[in-house]
Amino acid sequence: MRCAILQLNASDDPKANLETTLEMVKDAAGQGAEFVLTPEVTNCVSMSRKHQQAVLAHEDEDATLAGLRGAARAHGIWLLIGSLGLKTSDPDGRFANRSILVGPDGGIAARYDKIHMFDVQVTPEETFRESDGYRPGTRAVLAETPFARIGMTVCYDMRFPLLYSALANAGAEVFTVPAAFSTVTGAAHWHSLLRTRAIEAGCFVIAPAQTGEHASAAHKTRKTYGHSLVVSPWGEVLLDAGEEPGVYMFDLDMGQVAEARRRVPSLANARTFDGPE
């Protein structure tokens, strides 16, 4: 199956980001992609909660979602919108970081709200408190498609192997891990974590990423690591997109899942145990 990752350098302007993303989806479909994936926060990369409050919308009013659903329908493709920042009806006003799988008919096939919030101090100068603006999801999601069972995750989730174990044991054959990864933690951990998630479950890992310095009209900018990855169920890096935005094509051979699990049946060999006390 021909697929495409869109590696984006999104700004804090959802309208401009949508225009760019639609052109890239068209390009990918023109190259034969049947499944296209975008990164985390495809609609808006911003460090300002005030700005997010001004430009983000609820799901049923979000122009990025509407536009990308239309593109999936027009091109007859499956489209993973890596995630969108969306308003919610939560009393505290926090947003959802929501990954959305769209089918070739433009319908929403599955939704997943990011469970693990990026609340870290990477360096003395670089601190993130994602939970200040976004509320965590509570439910793992396995999406059924004609070509694969997809375990949907987002970015920081990749550090929590129990989520991936649960998805694999429920039948996942592909993990999607859209991200807007820190340059510091990216250089240290990105490749190792994604290869590990693939190896331990015998799953494909597809991780479309934001990259570069993200333009902001009036607020602090941020930088992301790039290096969108596709990892085979055997742990081989099939695609590393480097640091440039663009459309990156790859092929998905689902026979590799069964072969990797035949060679090392770790899911079948796992045992329950007692302790430690």
PEVENFEN-V461363 format. One record per residue. RES is the residue in three letters. PSI is psi in whole degrees, 0 to 359 (* if undefined). BURIAL is b if it has 16 or more other ideal C-beta (glycine too) atoms within 10 Angstrom, else e. D_CENTER is the distance of its C-alpha to the mean C-alpha in whole Angstrom. Layout:
res = [RES;RES]
psi = [PSI;PSI]
burial = [BURIAL;BURIAL]
d_center = [D_CENTER;D_CENTER]
This chain:
res = [MET;ARG;CYS;ALA;ILE;LEU;GLN;LEU;ASN;ALA;SER;ASP;ASP;PRO;LYS;ALA;ASN;LEU;GLU;THR;THR;LEU;GLU;MET;VAL;LYS;ASP;ALA;ALA;GLY;GLN;GLY;ALA;GLU;PHE;VAL;LEU;THR;PRO;GLU;VAL;THR;ASN;CYS;VAL;SER;MET;SER;ARG;LYS;HIS;GLN;GLN;ALA;VAL;LEU;ALA;HIS;GLU;ASP;GLU;ASP;ALA;THR;LEU;ALA;GLY;LEU;ARG;GLY;ALA;ALA;ARG;ALA;HIS;GLY;ILE;TRP;LEU;LEU;ILE;GLY;SER;LEU;GLY;LEU;LYS;THR;SER;ASP;PRO;ASP;GLY;ARG;PHE;ALA;ASN;ARG;SER;ILE;LEU;VAL;GLY;PRO;ASP;GLY;GLY;ILE;ALA;ALA;ARG;TYR;ASP;LYS;ILE;HIS;MET;PHE;ASP;VAL;GLN;VAL;THR;PRO;GLU;GLU;THR;PHE;ARG;GLU;SER;ASP;GLY;TYR;ARG;PRO;GLY;THR;ARG;ALA;VAL;LEU;ALA;GLU;THR;PRO;PHE;ALA;ARG;ILE;GLY;MET;THR;VAL;CYS;TYR;ASP;MET;ARG;PHE;PRO;LEU;LEU;TYR;SER;ALA;LEU;ALA;ASN;ALA;GLY;ALA;GLU;VAL;PHE;THR;VAL;PRO;ALA;ALA;PHE;SER;THR;VAL;THR;GLY;ALA;ALA;HIS;TRP;HIS;SER;LEU;LEU;ARG;THR;ARG;ALA;ILE;GLU;ALA;GLY;CYS;PHE;VAL;ILE;ALA;PRO;ALA;GLN;THR;GLY;GLU;HIS;ALA;SER;ALA;ALA;HIS;LYS;THR;ARG;LYS;THR;TYR;GLY;HIS;SER;LEU;VAL;VAL;SER;PRO;TRP;GLY;GLU;VAL;LEU;LEU;ASP;ALA;GLY;GLU;GLU;PRO;GLY;VAL;TYR;MET;PHE;ASP;LEU;ASP;MET;GLY;GLN;VAL;ALA;GLU;ALA;ARG;ARG;ARG;VAL;PRO;SER;LEU;ALA;ASN;ALA;ARG;THR;PHE;ASP;GLY;PRO;GLU]
psi = [130;131;168;136;135;113;117;154;71;150;194;19;99;323;313;320;320;316;314;315;320;320;321;323;316;317;313;315;322;335;6;8;134;344;120;139;136;167;180;152;54;328;333;120;110;143;0;115;325;316;317;318;327;328;341;161;167;159;314;356;3;122;327;314;314;316;319;329;319;322;318;317;316;323;353;43;160;139;118;112;104;307;160;141;122;144;152;178;16;140;329;359;8;154;169;141;95;123;135;126;124;135;173;344;2;358;154;117;330;152;143;126;125;127;314;121;139;83;91;160;98;314;170;333;349;99;138;138;72;325;347;325;337;139;140;148;171;359;129;148;126;119;131;127;167;340;341;157;125;123;114;126;174;123;254;340;329;344;2;89;337;328;315;325;316;318;317;317;339;354;4;138;340;134;129;132;65;145;159;77;141;144;326;307;332;311;327;323;341;302;318;315;315;321;321;317;323;313;313;337;351;41;153;144;125;117;87;138;151;156;149;192;128;121;141;134;320;12;170;132;169;162;144;163;331;219;47;136;148;124;136;165;345;358;8;137;110;336;131;113;359;217;358;136;151;183;124;117;148;166;142;111;99;345;338;334;308;322;317;319;333;319;318;92;59;328;318;331;350;142;150;161;164;160;182;160;*]
burial = [e;b;b;b;b;b;b;b;b;b;b;b;b;b;e;e;b;b;e;b;b;b;e;b;b;e;b;b;b;e;e;e;b;b;b;b;b;b;b;b;b;b;b;b;b;b;e;b;b;e;b;b;e;e;e;b;b;e;b;e;e;b;e;b;b;e;b;b;b;e;b;b;b;e;b;e;b;b;b;b;b;b;b;b;b;b;b;b;e;e;e;e;e;b;b;b;b;b;b;b;b;b;b;b;e;b;e;e;b;b;b;b;b;b;b;b;b;b;e;b;e;e;e;e;e;e;e;b;e;b;e;e;b;b;b;e;b;e;e;b;b;b;b;e;e;e;e;b;b;b;b;b;b;b;b;b;b;b;e;e;e;e;b;b;b;e;b;b;e;e;e;b;b;b;b;b;b;b;b;b;b;b;b;e;b;b;e;e;b;b;b;e;b;b;b;b;b;b;b;b;b;b;b;b;b;b;b;b;b;b;b;b;e;b;e;b;e;e;e;e;e;b;b;b;b;b;b;b;b;b;b;b;b;b;b;e;e;b;b;e;b;e;e;e;b;b;b;b;e;b;e;b;e;e;e;b;b;e;e;b;b;e;e;e;e;e;e;e;e;e;e;e;e;e;e;e;e]
d_center = [19;18;15;13;10;11;11;12;14;14;17;18;20;18;20;20;16;17;20;18;15;17;19;17;16;20;20;17;19;22;22;21;18;17;14;12;8;7;5;5;9;9;13;14;14;17;19;21;21;24;23;20;22;24;21;19;20;20;17;21;22;18;19;16;15;19;18;15;17;20;19;17;21;23;21;21;17;14;12;8;8;4;6;10;12;15;19;20;23;23;27;25;23;20;17;14;10;9;7;9;10;14;16;19;21;19;19;16;16;13;12;10;11;9;12;13;14;14;18;19;22;21;24;27;26;22;21;18;19;16;18;21;19;16;17;15;14;17;16;14;13;14;14;17;17;20;18;16;15;12;11;8;6;5;6;10;10;10;14;15;16;18;15;14;18;18;15;17;20;20;19;15;16;12;9;6;4;2;5;9;11;14;17;19;17;15;18;19;16;13;15;17;14;12;15;17;14;15;19;19;18;19;15;13;10;8;6;6;7;10;13;17;19;18;21;22;25;27;24;23;21;18;17;14;14;12;13;10;11;12;14;17;18;21;19;19;17;17;16;15;15;17;17;18;16;16;15;15;16;16;18;17;20;20;23;22;20;24;25;23;24;28;28;27;27;25;24;27;29;27;30;31;33;35;35;34;37]
